[in-house]
């Protein structure tokens, strides 16, 4: 298990005058994926936990350690797991689930033994995990990329034509409080989530992936009247607090995993923000 990066909360009053370093320390996870290791990032916003796991020849697992102080990782937690690398598998209490690229697995509260493996260490799986506290157990469920519910969004005139895929939501995979999916931009489109919105009752975290080498994402956040930005590269994550908008543009097409946790599991519980209100 690699080092654990812990991020404390940040309020809107602090965010306004905060220097860029302070914002990054509290909201951005840059080094989640390392060959042969499991790395965790922990945010005090809704106690979301993200992890990157890249097994090679030896299986890897998530440990509770001092961070959670529970007997095992999933004692009081649930998680969504997506593979953004080569073929691999996740074993949950003796049951093995094969995961190819962009396949998904939900692991519910009470799961004890969870192991991550790559099918070929020369082309390892790259497992991205988002975990939140859970109040009830829900069954383990695999979903291939072909089984996701798809929504076509945006338009070419705003350079935000994209395809959204849902994994965890009330009509899909069931959970205690996670809502999760991924979005892929069409070629020639760069904006995500335009116009922007806020999730006042939930925290959201983005993981940007499939960002070509040398390209970058400009991720905007903050109150509408006091926007800030962070610059992100491939396989880097950013936490969007409930009081913050989020939207971003890339220097090329890309994809991102989105996940929220908080008061409810309603996919449509969001507060729109007009572009004319942004400053």
C-alpha positions in Angstrom: 0.0 0.0 0.0 1.4 3.4 -1.0 1.2 6.6 1.0 -2.2 8.0 1.8 -3.0 11.6 0.7 -5.5 13.2 3.1 -7.3 16.4 2.2 -9.2 18.5 4.7 -12.2 20.6 3.8 -12.1 24.0 2.2 -14.9 26.6 2.5 -15.9 29.2 -0.1 -14.4 32.1 2.0 -11.1 30.3 2.1 -11.3 29.5 -1.6 -11.6 33.1 -2.7 -8.2 34.3 -1.5 -6.5 30.9 -1.4 -3.3 30.6 -3.4 -3.1 28.0 -6.1 -1.0 25.7 -3.9 -3.6 25.6 -1.2 -6.3 24.7 -3.6 -4.3 21.9 -5.1 -3.3 20.5 -1.7 -7.0 20.2 -0.6 -8.8 19.4 -3.8 -6.5 17.6 -6.4 -5.1 14.1 -6.4 -2.3 13.8 -8.9 -0.4 10.6 -8.2 -2.9 7.8 -7.8 -1.6 5.3 -10.3 1.8 3.5 -9.8 2.7 0.1 -11.2 2.5 -2.6 -8.7 1.0 -0.4 -6.0 -2.3 0.8 -4.5 -2.6 4.5 -3.7 -5.4 6.2 -1.8 -6.6 9.8 -1.7 -9.1 10.8 1.1 -11.2 13.9 1.2 -13.1 15.2 4.2 -15.9 16.4 1.8 -18.5 13.7 2.4 -15.5 11.4 3.4 -15.0 10.4 -0.2 -12.1 8.1 -0.9 -10.5 7.6 -4.2 -7.8 5.0 -5.1 -5.7 3.9 -8.0 -4.6 0.3 -8.1 -2.2 -1.1 -10.7 -1.4 -4.8 -10.0 1.4 -6.5 -11.8 2.4 -10.1 -11.0 1.1 -9.9 -7.4 -2.5 -9.3 -6.5 -3.3 -6.1 -4.5 -6.0 -5.2 -2.0 -7.3 -2.2 -0.1 -6.6 -2.0 3.7 -8.4 -0.2 6.4 -5.2 0.6 8.4 -5.3 3.7 10.6 -7.2 5.8 8.1 -10.6 4.1 8.6 -10.0 2.2 11.9 -12.4 -0.5 10.9 -11.7 -4.3 10.9 -11.7 -4.3 7.1 -12.0 -1.8 4.3 -15.7 -2.4 3.4 -17.0 -2.8 6.9 -18.8 0.5 6.7 -18.1 1.5 3.1 -19.2 0.8 -0.5 -17.2 1.4 -3.7 -17.5 1.7 -7.5 -14.6 0.3 -9.4 -13.8 0.9 -13.1 -10.9 -0.5 -15.1 -9.3 2.1 -17.4 -6.3 -0.2 -18.4 -5.6 -3.6 -19.7 -7.8 -6.7 -18.8 -8.0 -7.6 -15.2 -10.2 -9.0 -12.5 -11.5 -8.3 -9.0 -12.2 -11.1 -6.6 -14.8 -10.3 -3.9 -15.1 -12.9 -1.1 -14.1 -15.7 -3.4 -16.1 -14.7 -6.5 -14.0 -13.4 -9.4 -15.3 -10.7 -11.8 -13.3 -10.1 -15.1 -13.1 -6.4 -16.0 -12.0 -5.2 -19.4 -11.5 -1.6 -20.4 -14.3 0.6 -19.0 -16.1 -2.3 -17.3 -17.5 -1.5 -13.9 -18.0 -3.3 -10.6 -19.9 -2.2 -7.5 -18.8 -3.6 -4.2 -21.2 -3.2 -1.3 -20.8 -2.8 2.5 -19.7 -5.9 4.3 -17.5 -7.4 1.6 -14.4 -8.7 3.4 -11.8 -10.0 0.9 -11.3 -7.9 -2.2 -8.3 -8.6 -4.5 -7.3 -6.9 -7.7 -5.4 -8.7 -10.5 -4.0 -7.9 -14.0 -4.4 -10.6 -16.7 -1.0 -9.5 -18.2 1.5 -7.6 -16.2 3.0 -6.1 -19.4 -0.4 -4.5 -20.0 -1.7 -4.1 -16.5 -5.2 -3.3 -15.4 -5.6 0.2 -14.0 -8.4 0.2 -11.4 -9.9 3.4 -10.3 -12.0 3.3 -7.1 -14.4 5.8 -5.5 -15.7 4.8 -2.1 -18.1 6.4 0.3 -19.5 5.5 3.8 -22.5 3.2 3.5 -25.5 2.7 5.7 -26.8 -0.6 4.2 -25.4 -3.5 2.2 -26.2 -3.8 -1.5 -25.2 -6.8 -3.7 -22.0 -6.9 -5.8 -22.8 -6.1 -9.4 -20.7 -6.1 -12.6 -21.7 -3.9 -15.6 -19.9 -4.0 -18.9 -19.6 -0.8 -20.9 -22.2 -2.2 -23.3 -24.7 -2.5 -20.5 -24.6 1.1 -19.3 -27.4 3.5 -19.8 -26.3 6.1 -22.4 -27.3 9.7 -22.8 -26.3 11.9 -25.7 -25.6 15.5 -24.5 -24.5 18.8 -25.8 -24.0 20.2 -29.3 -21.2 20.9 -31.7 -21.9 24.6 -31.7 -20.8 24.7 -28.0 -18.0 22.2 -28.5 -19.5 20.0 -25.9 -21.0 17.0 -27.7 -20.6 14.1 -25.4 -21.9 10.6 -24.5 -22.7 10.0 -20.8 -22.8 6.5 -19.4 -24.5 5.7 -16.1 -23.4 2.9 -13.7 -24.8 3.7 -10.2 -28.1 5.5 -10.2 -31.6 4.7 -8.9 -32.7 2.9 -12.1 -29.3 1.1 -12.4 -26.8 -0.3 -10.0 -28.1 0.2 -6.4 -26.1 1.8 -3.7 -26.3 3.5 -0.3 -25.2 6.9 -1.5 -22.9 6.7 -4.5 -23.9 7.9 -7.9 -21.4 7.1 -10.6 -20.7 6.9 -14.3 -18.4 8.2 -17.0 -18.5 10.6 -20.0 -16.7 10.5 -23.3 -16.4 13.6 -25.5 -16.7 13.3 -29.2 -13.8 14.2 -31.5 -13.4 18.0 -31.9 -15.4 18.7 -28.7 -13.7 20.0 -25.5 -16.2 21.3 -22.9 -17.7 19.1 -20.3 -20.8 19.9 -18.2 -21.6 23.1 -20.1 -23.5 25.1 -18.9 -22.2 24.4 -15.3 -24.1 23.3 -12.3 -23.7 22.6 -8.6 -24.6 19.7 -6.4 -25.5 21.5 -3.2 -26.4 18.3 -1.4 -23.5 16.2 -2.7 -19.8 16.3 -3.3 -18.5 15.3 -6.8 -15.2 14.0 -7.8 -13.9 13.8 -11.4 -11.1 11.6 -12.7 -9.9 12.7 -16.1 -8.5 9.9 -18.3 -7.7 9.1 -21.9 -6.1 12.6 -22.0 -3.4 12.3 -24.7 0.2 12.8 -23.7 1.1 16.5 -23.6 -2.6 17.6 -23.5 -4.2 19.3 -20.5 -7.6 19.9 -18.9 -8.6 23.4 -17.5 -11.0 22.6 -14.7 -13.0 25.5 -13.4 -14.5 25.6 -9.9 -15.5 27.9 -7.1 -18.6 30.1 -6.5 -20.0 31.5 -9.8 -18.8 35.0 -8.8 -15.3 33.9 -7.8 -14.1 31.2 -10.2 -10.7 29.5 -9.9 -9.0 26.9 -12.1 -6.7 23.9 -11.8 -4.8 22.4 -14.7 -5.0 18.6 -14.8 -3.3 15.9 -16.9 -4.1 12.3 -17.6 -5.5 10.1 -14.7 -5.7 13.0 -12.3 -8.7 13.7 -10.0 -10.3 16.8 -8.6 -12.9 17.1 -5.8 -15.8 19.6 -6.4 -17.2 20.8 -3.0 -21.0 21.1 -2.7 -20.8 24.9 -2.9 -18.7 24.9 -6.1 -19.6 24.8 -9.7 -17.6 22.5 -12.0 -16.9 22.6 -15.7 -13.8 22.2 -17.8 -12.3 22.3 -21.2 -9.5 20.2 -22.6 -6.9 20.9 -25.3 -8.1 17.8 -27.0 -10.9 15.2 -26.5 -10.9 13.1 -23.3 -13.0 11.1 -21.0 -13.8 11.4 -17.3 -15.3 9.3 -14.5 -17.7 11.2 -12.3 -19.0 10.2 -8.9 -21.1 11.9 -6.2 -22.0 11.2 -2.6 -24.1 13.0 0.0 -27.7 13.4 1.0 -29.4 11.5 -1.8 -28.8 9.4 -4.9 -30.9 11.4 -7.4 -28.9 11.8 -10.6 -31.0 14.9 -11.5 -30.5 16.7 -8.2 -28.4 19.6 -9.5 -28.6 23.4 -9.5 -28.0 25.0 -12.8 -25.8 28.1 -13.1 -26.2 30.5 -16.1 -23.0 31.3 -18.0 -23.8 35.0 -17.6 -23.4 34.6 -13.8 -19.8 33.5 -14.1 -17.1 35.9 -13.1 
